[in-house]
């Protein structure tokens, strides 16, 4: 995490809204006065918000401030969950036992809050079968998947057969 925080003499603004180390608002001061107060407290003057009018600066310990920023970023990263799209491929000739196993695996992925792409793979003469029959075959597999899920994308023809994407129902 690369933070560009201006401190002490790197601050260019003439006037600053200064916040004390305890969090109280000191008010609008010139840069020289703000630096003098920070030096008097034995701390640094940190430019918190450059976009405000006047810019906001805080009197604080630079090392401690950066540590707190890194700690917050780490907490945010830990709470975030990357949703992945997993894939399952079934064929027209896939047996009921294998379909049940694949449905169970899809349910596990859905429980982990991932999206699941389900492909009905067609090879050879299966490509020329009745499309309504093939869609029903894919829908039959989707009904085997335990738990709540919804279609994120409708069933559509793909180059190798039919495919759809399902995702867990948001709570």
C-alpha positions as MATLAB code, in Angstrom:
seq = 'XXXXXXXXXXXXXXXXXXXXXXXXXXXXXXXXXXXXXXXXXXXXXXXXXXXXXXXXXXXXXXXXXXXXXXXXXXXXXXXXXXXXXXXXXXXXXXXXXXXXXXXXXXXXXXXXXXXXXXXXXXXXXXXXXXXXXXXXXXXXXXXXXXXXXXXXXXXXXXXXXXXXXXXXXXX';
ca = [
       0.000    0.000    0.000;
       1.644    3.191   -1.171;
       0.305    6.270    0.583;
       1.518    9.717   -0.422;
       0.910   11.737    2.703;
       2.595   15.109    2.929;
       4.153   15.837    6.288;
       5.614   18.923    7.948;
       7.495   21.112    5.416;
       6.213   19.108    2.415;
       2.797   20.718    2.906;
       2.372   23.539    0.372;
      -0.936   25.141    1.400;
      -0.763   28.580    3.027;
      -3.728   28.001    5.338;
      -4.828   24.746    6.941;
      -7.750   23.568    9.020;
      -5.856   21.926   11.872;
      -7.026   19.038   14.038;
      -5.219   18.448   17.327;
      -3.743   15.094   18.392;
      -6.746   14.445   20.668;
      -9.155   14.953   17.743;
     -10.383   18.437   18.663;
     -10.626   21.134   15.998;
      -8.047   23.889   16.503;
      -9.285   25.956   13.573;
      -7.780   27.592   10.503;
      -4.104   28.443   10.927;
      -1.265   29.464    8.670;
       1.186   26.712    7.731;
       3.914   28.241    9.926;
       1.629   28.400   12.990;
       0.435   24.833   12.435;
       4.037   23.593   12.122;
       4.964   25.466   15.307;
       2.087   23.815   17.223;
       3.079   20.381   15.929;
       6.715   20.946   16.905;
       5.622   22.177   20.333;
       3.634   18.960   20.849;
       6.595   16.871   19.632;
       4.542   15.431   16.762;
       4.244   15.772   12.990;
       1.830   17.821   10.896;
       0.105   15.474    8.433;
      -1.955   16.613    5.457;
      -5.090   14.462    5.706;
      -7.320   15.946    2.984;
      -5.818   18.051    0.242;
      -9.060   18.603   -1.692;
     -10.924   20.539    1.024;
     -10.938   24.337    1.236;
      -8.764   24.983    3.217;
      -6.913   21.643    3.270;
      -7.212   19.602    6.465;
      -4.112   18.750    8.483;
      -3.740   16.730   11.653;
      -1.151   16.900   14.394;
      -0.124   13.287   14.996;
       2.766   10.838   15.089;
       3.544    9.884   11.468;
       4.610    6.297   12.245;
       1.520    5.629   14.339;
      -0.726    7.208   11.679;
       0.722    5.007    8.913;
       0.402    1.932   11.151;
      -3.306    2.683   11.692;
      -3.848    3.149    7.935;
      -2.200   -0.199    7.170;
      -4.216   -1.881    9.918;
      -7.499   -0.540    8.468;
      -6.530   -1.630    4.953;
      -5.702   -5.112    6.238;
      -9.113   -5.378    7.956;
     -10.919   -4.302    4.774;
      -8.969   -6.862    2.752;
      -9.772   -9.618    5.255;
     -13.490   -8.839    5.096;
     -13.622   -8.795    1.308;
     -14.573  -11.986   -0.534;
     -13.574  -12.574   -4.119;
     -16.345  -14.282   -6.025;
     -15.033  -16.811   -8.473;
     -16.929  -18.456  -11.313;
     -16.523  -22.214  -11.050;
     -17.422  -24.523  -13.895;
     -19.241  -27.840  -14.200;
     -19.589  -29.747  -17.432;
     -22.287  -32.346  -17.989;
     -23.086  -34.369  -21.093;
     -26.343  -35.797  -22.384;
     -25.050  -39.276  -21.563;
     -23.863  -38.472  -18.018;
     -25.361  -40.997  -15.609;
     -27.662  -40.135  -12.700;
     -25.006  -40.947  -10.086;
     -22.471  -38.646  -11.720;
     -25.109  -35.921  -12.088;
     -25.879  -36.175   -8.366;
     -22.171  -35.912   -7.511;
     -21.728  -32.865   -9.748;
     -24.886  -31.259   -8.318;
     -23.539  -31.763   -4.794;
     -20.232  -30.125   -5.776;
     -22.092  -27.191   -7.344;
     -24.096  -26.783   -4.122;
     -20.847  -26.626   -2.123;
     -19.530  -23.884   -4.392;
     -22.798  -21.970   -4.095;
     -22.586  -22.253   -0.320;
     -19.109  -20.700   -0.522;
     -20.798  -17.779   -2.364;
     -19.224  -18.560   -5.768;
     -20.992  -18.433   -9.110;
     -21.215  -21.698  -11.035;
     -21.174  -21.973  -14.825;
     -22.976  -25.114  -15.953;
     -22.206  -26.379  -19.452;
     -24.142  -29.073  -21.264;
     -21.382  -30.345  -23.529;
     -22.523  -31.698  -26.880;
     -20.277  -33.764  -29.110;
     -20.853  -35.457  -32.423;
     -24.461  -36.180  -33.312;
     -25.739  -34.792  -29.982;
     -25.247  -31.297  -31.424;
     -28.124  -31.910  -33.829;
     -30.683  -33.169  -31.290;
     -33.891  -31.278  -30.518;
     -32.897  -28.072  -28.694;
     -35.903  -28.134  -26.352;
     -34.877  -31.648  -25.228;
     -31.316  -30.453  -24.586;
     -32.501  -27.411  -22.603;
     -34.761  -29.663  -20.525;
     -31.775  -31.921  -19.846;
     -29.808  -28.932  -18.514;
     -32.799  -27.727  -16.471;
     -33.157  -31.213  -14.986;
     -29.557  -31.012  -13.780;
     -30.193  -27.544  -12.288;
     -33.136  -28.960  -10.312;
     -30.828  -31.602   -8.810;
     -28.697  -28.921   -7.152;
     -29.768  -28.646   -3.490;
     -30.102  -25.266   -1.784;
     -31.291  -21.919   -3.064;
     -29.841  -20.501   -6.242;
     -30.957  -18.414   -9.164;
     -30.029  -18.097  -12.816;
     -27.597  -15.220  -13.277;
     -27.696  -15.734  -17.051;
     -30.442  -17.475  -19.028;
     -29.755  -20.803  -20.712;
     -28.188  -20.043  -24.063;
     -26.519  -21.831  -26.925;
     -22.737  -21.848  -26.721;
     -20.226  -23.127  -29.283;
     -19.947  -26.484  -27.522;
     -23.542  -26.904  -26.360;
     -25.730  -25.012  -23.896;
     -24.601  -23.057  -20.865;
     -25.911  -20.980  -18.003;
     -24.532  -19.340  -14.871;
     -26.167  -19.770  -11.471;
     -25.423  -17.832   -8.319;
     -26.471  -18.072   -4.692;
     -29.550  -16.149   -3.606;
     -28.445  -13.007   -1.761;
     -29.687  -12.747    1.803;
];
